[in-house]
Amino acid sequence: MKINWFERALLIVYTFVIAMVSLVLMAVAVGVIPLARVAEYINHIQYDWGFALALFLVSLAFLLASLKFLFLKRKRIIFAGTLIKNTDLGMIRVSINTLDMLVQKAVRGFGEVKDVRSLVVAESDGIRVRLNVQLMPDANIPEISQAIQKKVKEYVEATAGIVVKEVYVYIDNIAALQRSRVG
């Protein structure tokens, strides 16, 4: 369950006040604070419209906070490293490692690619792919980059049935041309 900053602050204040009230009630229960003293304090409170309004507003704030926390929506827990796809017949879980291997296979099919490192990021409605690619010399960078993006998207969607929202290609390096020795 992920909560925003307002809910977190509200929860901290709410918990602190409940803890203080609990400590006072426990002190009364064990006799550290005499019950007669509490009754005497309550009897000396000036009950007027200002006190009634303050008491009502504090009570309303605690009631609303209680209802907020009671009905706080919980997000579904997704197992780490998996992506979930629902079908008419049930749920399918595909590991991120499997998707990463599919991405690697799609990219390694290009002769212009010397090396590739990939990162697959799962989201609720698909995946995003980050690629660091090392190309062979004389590769047309814009052309091969677009071809890689298209191939990865098509291959993963066709093979795994999972939407590829983005394929980010970072050309990391151009491989040095190795000369063969004649000896």
C-alpha positions as CSV (number, residue, x, y, z in Angstrom):
1,M,0.0,0.0,0.0
2,K,1.5,3.3,-1.1
3,I,0.3,6.4,0.6
4,N,0.9,10.0,-0.4
5,W,2.6,12.7,1.9
6,F,-0.8,14.0,3.2
7,E,-2.0,10.6,4.2
8,R,1.4,9.8,5.8
9,A,1.3,13.1,7.8
10,L,-2.3,12.4,8.8
11,L,-1.4,8.9,9.9
12,I,1.5,10.2,12.0
13,V,-0.6,12.8,13.8
14,Y,-3.5,10.3,14.3
15,T,-1.2,7.6,15.6
16,F,0.6,10.0,18.0
17,V,-2.8,11.3,19.5
18,I,-4.1,7.8,19.8
19,A,-0.9,6.7,21.6
20,M,-1.1,9.6,24.0
21,V,-4.8,8.9,24.8
22,S,-3.9,5.3,25.3
23,L,-1.1,6.2,27.7
24,V,-3.3,8.4,29.8
25,L,-6.1,5.7,29.9
26,M,-3.5,3.1,31.0
27,A,-2.2,5.5,33.7
28,V,-5.7,5.9,35.0
29,A,-6.3,2.1,34.8
30,V,-3.2,1.3,36.9
31,G,-3.8,4.2,39.3
32,V,-0.9,6.4,38.4
33,I,-3.4,9.1,37.6
34,P,-6.3,8.9,40.2
35,L,-9.8,8.7,38.6
36,A,-11.1,11.3,41.1
37,R,-8.5,13.8,39.7
38,V,-9.7,13.1,36.1
39,A,-13.3,13.6,37.2
40,E,-12.4,16.8,39.0
41,Y,-10.6,18.1,35.8
42,I,-13.6,17.3,33.6
43,N,-16.0,19.0,36.1
44,H,-14.0,22.2,35.9
45,I,-14.2,22.5,32.1
46,Q,-16.2,25.5,31.1
47,Y,-18.8,24.1,28.7
48,D,-19.8,26.9,26.3
49,W,-20.3,27.1,22.5
50,G,-16.5,27.6,21.9
51,F,-15.7,24.4,23.8
52,A,-18.6,22.5,22.2
53,L,-17.4,23.6,18.7
54,A,-13.8,22.6,19.3
55,L,-14.9,19.2,20.8
56,F,-17.2,18.7,17.7
57,L,-14.5,19.6,15.2
58,V,-11.8,17.4,16.8
59,S,-14.2,14.5,17.0
60,L,-15.2,15.0,13.4
61,A,-11.5,15.2,12.3
62,F,-10.8,11.9,14.1
63,L,-13.9,10.3,12.6
64,L,-13.0,11.3,9.1
65,A,-9.4,10.2,9.6
66,S,-10.6,6.8,10.9
67,L,-12.9,6.4,7.9
68,K,-10.1,7.4,5.5
69,F,-7.7,4.8,6.9
70,L,-10.5,2.2,7.1
71,F,-11.3,2.5,3.4
72,L,-7.8,3.3,2.1
73,K,-7.4,1.3,-1.1
74,R,-4.8,-1.3,-1.2
75,K,-2.9,-1.9,-4.4
76,R,-2.6,-5.4,-5.6
77,I,0.7,-7.0,-4.8
78,I,2.6,-8.0,-7.8
79,F,5.3,-10.6,-7.2
80,A,8.7,-9.2,-7.7
81,G,10.2,-9.9,-11.1
82,T,7.0,-10.8,-12.8
83,L,4.5,-9.2,-15.1
84,I,0.9,-10.2,-14.8
85,K,-1.5,-10.5,-17.8
86,N,-5.1,-11.4,-17.3
87,T,-6.9,-13.5,-20.0
88,D,-10.4,-14.9,-20.2
89,L,-9.1,-18.2,-18.8
90,G,-7.0,-16.8,-16.0
91,M,-3.8,-15.1,-15.0
92,I,-0.4,-15.4,-16.8
93,R,2.8,-14.5,-15.1
94,V,5.9,-13.9,-17.2
95,S,9.2,-13.3,-15.4
96,I,11.2,-10.2,-16.2
97,N,14.1,-12.5,-16.9
98,T,12.1,-14.2,-19.7
99,L,11.2,-10.9,-21.2
100,D,14.8,-9.8,-21.0
101,M,15.9,-12.9,-22.8
102,L,13.3,-12.2,-25.6
103,V,14.7,-8.7,-25.9
104,Q,18.3,-9.9,-26.1
105,K,17.3,-12.5,-28.8
106,A,15.6,-9.8,-30.9
107,V,18.6,-7.4,-30.7
108,R,21.3,-10.1,-31.2
109,G,19.7,-10.9,-34.6
110,F,21.2,-7.8,-36.0
111,G,24.6,-8.3,-37.6
112,E,25.5,-4.6,-36.8
113,V,25.2,-5.2,-33.1
114,K,28.4,-6.3,-31.3
115,D,27.1,-6.3,-27.7
116,V,23.8,-5.4,-25.9
117,R,22.8,-4.9,-22.3
118,S,19.2,-4.6,-21.6
119,L,16.8,-3.6,-18.7
120,V,13.1,-4.5,-18.7
121,V,10.9,-2.4,-16.5
122,A,7.5,-3.7,-15.7
123,E,4.5,-1.4,-15.4
124,S,0.8,-2.1,-14.8
125,D,-0.1,-1.9,-18.5
126,G,3.1,-3.1,-20.2
127,I,6.8,-2.9,-20.2
128,R,9.5,-0.4,-21.0
129,V,12.8,-1.6,-22.4
130,R,16.2,0.2,-22.0
131,L,19.0,-1.0,-24.3
132,N,22.7,-0.1,-24.2
133,V,24.0,-1.2,-27.6
134,Q,27.6,-1.5,-28.9
135,L,27.6,-1.4,-32.7
136,M,30.0,-2.6,-35.3
137,P,31.9,0.1,-37.3
138,D,30.2,1.7,-40.3
139,A,26.7,0.9,-38.9
140,N,24.1,3.5,-39.8
141,I,23.1,4.6,-36.2
142,P,19.7,6.2,-36.8
143,E,18.6,3.4,-39.2
144,I,19.8,0.5,-36.9
145,S,18.4,2.2,-33.8
146,Q,14.9,2.4,-35.3
147,A,15.1,-1.1,-36.7
148,I,16.1,-2.4,-33.2
149,Q,13.2,-0.5,-31.6
150,K,10.7,-1.9,-34.1
151,K,12.0,-5.5,-33.9
152,V,12.0,-5.6,-30.1
153,K,8.5,-4.2,-29.9
154,E,7.1,-6.6,-32.5
155,Y,9.0,-9.7,-31.3
156,V,8.1,-9.3,-27.6
157,E,4.5,-8.5,-28.3
158,A,4.1,-11.4,-30.7
159,T,6.0,-13.9,-28.5
160,A,4.9,-12.9,-25.0
161,G,1.7,-11.0,-25.7
162,I,2.7,-8.2,-23.5
163,V,2.6,-4.5,-24.6
164,V,5.9,-2.8,-25.1
165,K,5.3,0.8,-24.3
166,E,8.8,2.1,-25.1
167,V,12.1,0.9,-26.4
168,Y,14.9,3.3,-25.4
169,V,18.1,2.7,-27.3
170,Y,21.4,4.1,-26.1
171,I,24.4,3.6,-28.4
172,D,27.1,3.0,-26.0
173,N,30.1,2.5,-28.2
174,I,31.3,1.6,-31.7
175,A,33.3,-1.6,-31.7
176,A,36.9,-1.2,-32.9
177,L,37.7,-3.0,-36.1
178,Q,40.0,-5.9,-35.4
179,R,42.7,-6.5,-37.9
180,S,43.6,-10.1,-38.6
181,R,47.3,-10.9,-38.6
182,V,48.9,-12.7,-41.4
183,G,51.7,-14.7,-40.2
